[in-house]
Amino acid sequence: MNEFSSLHFPPEWAPQSAVLIAWPYAEGDFSHWLPAVEETYSLIAQAVAARQILIVACRDAAHAKHIETRLTAKGVDLAAVRLVTMPYNDVWVRDTAPLTIETDQGPRLLDFRFNGWGNKYEHGSDAALARRLHESGVLGQTPRIPVDFVLEGGSLETDGAGTLLTTARCLLNPNRNPQCSHEQIEAQLKQSFGLGRILWLHHGHAEGDDTDAHVDTLARFCDAKTIAYTACDDPADPLYPDLQAMAEELAALRRANGEPYRLVPLPIPARIDSEHGERLPATYANFLVINGAVLLPVYGDPADGAAAERLAACFPGREIVAIPSTPLIRQYGSIHCMSMQFPKSIAIAAK
């Protein structure tokens, strides 16, 4: 990485060329809820393809044809869609797709190791997704750089100005990089992304989350001075103490110039349970910023409206597109988890 004289980790609100998703399939974890989750995927695809290129990973030719039929029924212009056939275990491409840095020699795709969120799940195909996506040519001539370090995109939040926000519960977990000390992990992140500083959260989690507290379920940069975060004001909720402690941590954080952040609380939706009676990790913080819009997960909850209103104030000039996401949360993720944006510097291949 040292061959570059400048490195920049672009924020999500920077202009984009494309968004990647991996379509769910009948043999996968969403098999019990496939019609409902495909409807959610179709709405997300419709919103993205209206504004930029949509890259869709699919399993085989028959799966690709099925996806095209669904998208056509939604009125999606297939000229804006790139279908890429490859194997994958899970649909959570936020954690398996390459991460883009911009350098003085052009963009580069960082391909970190993926170990199934600490070896919790089978992940052989997911660990190769970034390489296969690059080999498909859909990302043009952008070089891919393998990095021998376990890291998932959902664990990182950048302000685009040299600051990274992350959680100790995930990045310092011995199930990721047990050979590395805290200092070595910080050094790796700073070297890989050209960072000046890293802000650590030691509190906060979404009950049912199996990622070891990915920051994208908890706290998100909306611009370089604003953080929207998952908040709980019900002392009877088991999440209350930890989320209150996280709110205090966020209030103590300072920007690089010493000023406090503008903090915007996003209410936590009412409890949604799995079929086994376990709480699912539904939060509004798992939104996706795209060109001209923010895709907001909603859950048919009274708090949906408040979350949309507060995020609209964080993203002036962008449309807030509410996407029913209860089907997604059945497998412990939401809109940000199932997508990966690529900045405008990535030249997407023509059809």
C-alpha positions as CSV (number, residue, x, y, z in Angstrom):
1,M,0.0,0.0,0.0
2,N,3.0,2.3,0.5
3,E,3.4,2.8,-3.2
4,F,0.7,5.5,-3.1
5,S,1.5,9.0,-2.0
6,S,-2.1,9.7,-1.2
7,L,-5.0,7.6,0.0
8,H,-8.6,8.5,0.5
9,F,-11.5,6.4,1.8
10,P,-14.6,8.0,0.3
11,P,-17.7,8.4,2.4
12,E,-21.0,6.8,1.4
13,W,-22.5,10.2,0.4
14,A,-19.9,10.8,-2.3
15,P,-21.1,10.4,-5.9
16,Q,-21.4,6.8,-6.8
17,S,-21.3,4.7,-10.0
18,A,-23.0,1.6,-8.8
19,V,-24.4,-0.5,-5.9
20,L,-23.9,-4.2,-5.6
21,I,-26.5,-6.7,-4.2
22,A,-26.6,-10.5,-4.2
23,W,-30.1,-11.9,-4.9
24,P,-31.5,-14.4,-2.5
25,Y,-32.2,-17.9,-3.8
26,A,-34.4,-20.9,-2.9
27,E,-31.6,-23.0,-1.4
28,G,-30.3,-20.2,0.8
29,D,-31.1,-19.0,4.3
30,F,-34.1,-17.0,3.1
31,S,-35.9,-20.0,1.7
32,H,-38.8,-19.8,4.2
33,W,-39.5,-16.2,3.4
34,L,-38.3,-16.0,-0.3
35,P,-41.4,-14.3,-1.8
36,A,-41.4,-11.6,0.8
37,V,-37.7,-11.0,0.7
38,E,-37.6,-10.9,-3.1
39,E,-40.3,-8.2,-3.0
40,T,-38.0,-6.1,-0.7
41,Y,-35.0,-6.8,-3.0
42,S,-37.2,-5.7,-6.0
43,L,-38.0,-2.4,-4.3
44,I,-34.3,-1.7,-3.5
45,A,-33.3,-2.6,-7.0
46,Q,-36.0,-0.3,-8.4
47,A,-34.7,2.6,-6.2
48,V,-31.1,2.1,-7.1
49,A,-31.4,1.4,-10.8
50,A,-33.4,4.7,-11.2
51,R,-30.4,6.6,-10.0
52,Q,-27.2,4.6,-10.9
53,I,-26.0,1.2,-12.1
54,L,-27.2,-1.8,-10.1
55,I,-24.9,-4.9,-10.0
56,V,-26.7,-8.1,-9.1
57,A,-24.9,-11.3,-8.1
58,C,-26.9,-14.3,-9.2
59,R,-26.3,-18.1,-8.9
60,D,-26.7,-19.3,-12.5
61,A,-28.4,-18.5,-15.8
62,A,-31.8,-19.6,-14.6
63,H,-31.5,-17.4,-11.5
64,A,-30.5,-14.5,-13.7
65,K,-33.5,-14.9,-15.9
66,H,-35.8,-15.1,-12.9
67,I,-34.3,-11.8,-11.6
68,E,-34.7,-10.1,-14.9
69,T,-38.4,-11.1,-15.0
70,R,-38.9,-9.7,-11.5
71,L,-37.1,-6.5,-12.3
72,T,-39.0,-6.0,-15.5
73,A,-42.3,-6.4,-13.6
74,K,-41.2,-3.6,-11.3
75,G,-40.5,-1.3,-14.3
76,V,-36.7,-1.4,-13.8
77,D,-34.7,-0.4,-16.9
78,L,-32.5,-3.4,-17.4
79,A,-29.9,-1.2,-19.2
80,A,-29.0,0.0,-15.7
81,V,-28.5,-3.6,-14.4
82,R,-25.4,-5.8,-14.6
83,L,-26.0,-9.4,-13.7
84,V,-22.9,-11.3,-12.6
85,T,-23.1,-15.1,-12.1
86,M,-21.1,-16.5,-9.2
87,P,-21.5,-18.8,-6.1
88,Y,-22.2,-17.2,-2.7
89,N,-23.3,-18.5,0.7
90,D,-25.0,-15.4,2.1
91,V,-26.4,-12.2,0.6
92,W,-24.6,-9.8,3.0
93,V,-22.2,-8.3,0.4
94,R,-21.4,-5.3,2.7
95,D,-19.0,-7.7,4.4
96,T,-17.7,-9.7,1.4
97,A,-17.4,-7.2,-1.4
98,P,-14.2,-5.2,-1.9
99,L,-13.8,-1.8,-0.3
100,T,-12.7,1.1,-2.5
101,I,-9.9,3.5,-1.8
102,E,-8.9,6.4,-4.1
103,T,-5.2,7.0,-4.7
104,D,-3.0,9.3,-6.7
105,Q,-2.9,6.4,-9.3
106,G,-6.7,5.9,-9.4
107,P,-9.1,3.7,-7.4
108,R,-8.2,0.4,-5.9
109,L,-10.3,-2.4,-4.6
110,L,-9.2,-3.8,-1.2
111,D,-10.0,-7.4,-0.8
112,F,-9.8,-8.2,2.9
113,R,-10.2,-11.7,4.3
114,F,-13.7,-12.8,5.3
115,N,-14.1,-15.6,7.9
116,G,-17.9,-15.8,8.3
117,W,-18.1,-13.2,11.1
118,G,-15.7,-15.0,13.3
119,N,-16.2,-18.5,11.9
120,K,-19.9,-18.6,12.8
121,Y,-21.1,-19.7,9.4
122,E,-19.9,-21.6,6.2
123,H,-18.2,-18.9,4.1
124,G,-16.0,-20.6,1.5
125,S,-17.8,-18.9,-1.5
126,D,-18.3,-15.6,0.3
127,A,-14.6,-15.4,1.0
128,A,-14.0,-15.5,-2.8
129,L,-16.8,-13.1,-3.7
130,A,-14.5,-10.0,-4.0
131,R,-12.1,-11.9,-6.2
132,R,-14.8,-13.3,-8.5
133,L,-16.5,-10.0,-8.8
134,H,-13.2,-8.4,-9.9
135,E,-12.6,-11.3,-12.3
136,S,-16.0,-10.8,-13.9
137,G,-14.8,-7.5,-15.3
138,V,-17.9,-5.6,-14.1
139,L,-15.8,-3.2,-12.1
140,G,-13.8,-2.3,-15.2
141,Q,-10.0,-2.2,-15.0
142,T,-9.8,-1.3,-11.4
143,P,-6.9,-3.2,-9.7
144,R,-7.7,-5.5,-6.8
145,I,-5.4,-5.6,-3.8
146,P,-5.7,-8.7,-1.5
147,V,-5.1,-7.8,2.2
148,D,-4.2,-10.5,4.7
149,F,-6.4,-9.1,7.5
150,V,-10.0,-10.1,8.5
151,L,-12.3,-7.1,8.0
152,E,-16.0,-6.6,7.1
153,G,-17.4,-3.4,5.5
154,G,-20.2,-3.2,8.0
155,S,-17.7,-2.7,10.8
156,L,-16.4,0.6,9.3
157,E,-17.8,4.2,9.1
158,T,-15.7,6.9,7.4
159,D,-16.3,10.6,7.4
160,G,-14.3,10.9,4.2
161,A,-11.9,13.3,6.0
162,G,-9.5,10.8,7.6
163,T,-11.6,9.7,10.6
164,L,-13.0,6.1,11.0
165,L,-15.7,5.1,13.5
166,T,-15.8,1.5,14.6
167,T,-16.6,-0.8,17.5
168,A,-14.2,-2.6,19.9
169,R,-16.6,-5.5,20.2
170,C,-16.1,-6.4,16.6
171,L,-12.6,-5.3,15.5
172,L,-10.9,-6.3,18.7
173,N,-12.7,-9.6,19.0
174,P,-10.2,-12.5,19.0
175,N,-12.4,-14.3,16.5
176,R,-11.2,-11.9,13.7
177,N,-7.4,-11.2,14.0
178,P,-6.2,-12.9,17.2
179,Q,-2.6,-12.4,16.3
180,C,-2.9,-8.6,16.3
181,S,-2.8,-6.2,19.2
182,H,-5.1,-3.1,19.4
183,E,-2.2,-1.0,18.2
184,Q,-1.5,-3.3,15.3
185,I,-5.2,-3.3,14.2
186,E,-5.2,0.5,14.3
187,A,-2.0,0.6,12.3
188,Q,-3.4,-1.8,9.7
189,L,-6.6,0.3,9.3
190,K,-4.7,3.6,9.0
191,Q,-2.3,2.2,6.5
192,S,-5.0,0.5,4.4
193,F,-7.4,3.5,4.3
194,G,-5.1,6.5,4.7
195,L,-6.6,7.5,8.0
196,G,-5.5,10.1,10.5
197,R,-7.5,8.7,13.5
198,I,-9.9,6.0,14.7
199,L,-12.8,6.5,17.1
200,W,-13.8,3.5,19.1
201,L,-17.2,2.7,20.6
202,H,-17.1,0.2,23.5
203,H,-20.8,0.1,24.1
204,G,-23.9,-0.6,22.0
205,H,-25.3,-3.6,20.2
206,A,-28.5,-4.7,18.6
207,E,-29.9,-7.8,20.3
208,G,-29.8,-10.8,17.9
209,D,-26.9,-9.3,16.0
210,D,-24.5,-12.0,15.0
211,T,-21.7,-9.7,13.6
212,D,-20.3,-8.8,17.1
213,A,-21.8,-5.2,16.9
214,H,-21.1,-3.9,13.5
215,V,-21.1,-0.1,13.6
216,D,-23.6,0.1,10.7
217,T,-26.4,-1.1,13.0
218,L,-25.4,1.5,15.6
219,A,-23.9,4.8,14.5
220,R,-23.5,6.3,11.0
221,F,-21.7,9.4,9.7
222,C,-24.2,11.5,7.7
223,D,-21.6,14.1,6.9
224,A,-18.2,14.9,8.5
225,K,-19.8,16.6,11.5
226,T,-23.0,14.6,12.0
227,I,-23.6,11.1,13.4
228,A,-27.0,9.4,13.4
229,Y,-27.2,6.7,16.0
230,T,-29.5,4.0,17.4
231,A,-31.2,5.3,20.6
232,C,-33.4,3.8,23.2
233,D,-35.5,5.8,25.7
234,D,-37.3,2.9,27.3
235,P,-35.6,1.8,30.6
236,A,-37.6,-1.4,30.5
237,D,-35.9,-2.4,27.2
238,P,-32.9,-4.8,27.8
239,L,-30.9,-2.7,25.2
240,Y,-31.4,0.5,27.2
241,P,-28.3,0.5,29.4
242,D,-25.8,-0.4,26.7
243,L,-27.4,2.1,24.2
244,Q,-27.4,4.8,26.8
245,A,-23.7,4.2,27.5
246,M,-23.1,4.4,23.7
247,A,-24.9,7.7,23.5
248,E,-22.6,9.0,26.3
249,E,-19.6,7.8,24.4
250,L,-20.8,9.5,21.2
251,A,-21.3,12.8,23.1
252,A,-17.8,12.6,24.4
253,L,-16.3,12.2,20.9
254,R,-14.7,15.2,19.2
255,R,-14.1,16.1,15.6
256,A,-10.6,16.6,14.4
257,N,-11.0,20.3,15.1
258,G,-12.0,19.7,18.7
259,E,-15.7,20.4,18.2
260,P,-18.4,17.9,19.3
261,Y,-20.4,16.1,16.7
262,R,-24.0,16.9,15.9
263,L,-25.8,13.8,17.2
264,V,-29.1,12.7,15.8
265,P,-30.9,9.9,17.7
266,L,-32.8,7.3,15.7
267,P,-35.5,5.6,17.7
268,I,-35.2,1.8,18.0
269,P,-38.3,0.0,16.6
270,A,-40.4,-2.2,18.8
271,R,-39.2,-5.7,19.3
272,I,-39.4,-8.0,16.3
273,D,-39.0,-11.7,17.2
274,S,-37.9,-14.7,15.2
275,E,-40.1,-17.7,14.9
276,H,-38.1,-19.1,17.9
277,G,-39.0,-16.1,20.0
278,E,-35.6,-14.4,19.8
279,R,-35.3,-10.7,19.2
280,L,-34.1,-9.7,15.8
281,P,-31.6,-6.8,15.3
282,A,-33.8,-4.2,13.7
283,T,-32.5,-0.7,13.7
284,Y,-32.9,2.4,11.5
285,A,-29.2,3.0,11.4
286,N,-28.8,0.4,8.7
287,F,-29.7,2.8,5.9
288,L,-28.0,3.1,2.5
289,V,-27.0,6.4,0.9
290,I,-27.1,6.4,-2.9
291,N,-27.1,9.2,-5.5
292,G,-29.9,11.6,-4.6
293,A,-31.6,9.3,-2.0
294,V,-31.3,7.4,1.2
295,L,-32.9,4.0,1.4
296,L,-34.3,3.6,4.9
297,P,-35.3,0.3,6.4
298,V,-38.8,0.4,7.9
299,Y,-40.6,-2.2,9.9
300,G,-44.3,-1.2,10.0
301,D,-43.6,0.4,13.3
302,P,-44.9,3.8,14.7
303,A,-41.2,4.9,14.9
304,D,-40.8,4.6,11.1
305,G,-42.0,8.1,10.6
306,A,-39.7,9.7,13.2
307,A,-36.7,7.9,11.8
308,A,-37.5,9.1,8.3
309,E,-38.0,12.7,9.5
310,R,-34.8,12.8,11.4
311,L,-32.7,11.3,8.6
312,A,-34.3,13.7,6.1
313,A,-32.8,16.6,8.2
314,C,-29.4,14.8,8.0
315,F,-29.5,14.5,4.2
316,P,-30.9,17.7,2.8
317,G,-31.5,17.3,-1.0
318,R,-31.8,13.5,-0.9
319,E,-35.1,11.7,-1.0
320,I,-35.8,9.3,1.9
321,V,-37.1,6.1,0.3
322,A,-38.7,3.8,2.9
323,I,-38.2,0.1,2.2
324,P,-40.2,-2.5,4.1
325,S,-37.4,-4.5,5.7
326,T,-38.9,-7.0,8.1
327,P,-38.2,-9.8,5.6
328,L,-34.5,-8.9,5.6
329,I,-34.2,-8.8,9.4
330,R,-35.4,-12.4,9.5
331,Q,-31.8,-13.3,8.7
332,Y,-30.3,-10.7,11.0
333,G,-29.4,-8.0,8.5
334,S,-31.0,-5.0,6.7
335,I,-30.4,-2.7,3.7
336,H,-26.9,-1.6,4.4
337,C,-25.8,-5.1,5.2
338,M,-27.0,-6.5,1.8
339,S,-25.5,-3.8,-0.4
340,M,-22.1,-2.2,-1.3
341,Q,-21.7,1.1,-3.1
342,F,-18.9,1.9,-5.4
343,P,-17.7,5.5,-5.9
344,K,-17.9,7.4,-9.2
345,S,-14.2,6.8,-9.8
346,I,-15.0,3.1,-10.5
347,A,-15.8,2.8,-14.2
348,I,-18.5,0.1,-14.5
349,A,-18.3,-2.1,-17.6
350,A,-20.8,-1.5,-20.3
351,K,-23.4,-4.3,-21.0
